């Protein structure tokens, strides 16, 4: 495993397809506390201790961001034959999610996490339609800041809200629900 130095990581990630606006969001993430990502400090701290993990074997690793408390992260893994984005954590030698080169799917999953965090207030008693519209617009804006285009971000946000208001059980079999309902929007 070769860990790409911080100084070269962003350039490598942009060349691999990560929108540059994503890094602007990371630089200002304190303005968006509902987005559960941070600069990849945890990744740079923990990945060197994970060199024995098979998931990193024969790969160069460019950390994209930390998720949560910095013990899980999104990374770009690449060698001469394979390139992929993945979600992994220090607790296990496995990729929790392998996005391949589908950056949009990875960003959509971050948007879904943000929606799930913010959507609880949408269903509280007495919430006005205008508040719902404002919150959904804000979530869609976050999607744009992640790097999704406006139409995709808005469509994903609306589809999630529709599922929640129609009592679809999107959490049971969530991976299949996302593939069927969200990835088709990308």
ABEGO torsion letter per residue (X at the ends): XBBBBAAAAAAAAAAAGBBAAAAAAAAAAAABAABABBBAAAAAAAAAAAAABAAABGBBBBBABBBEAGABBBBBBBBAABBBBBBBBAABBBBABBAEABAAAAAAAAAAAAAAAAAAAAABBGBBAAAAAAAAAAAAAAAAAAGBBAAAAAAAAAAAAAAAAAGBBAABGAAAAAAAAAAAAX
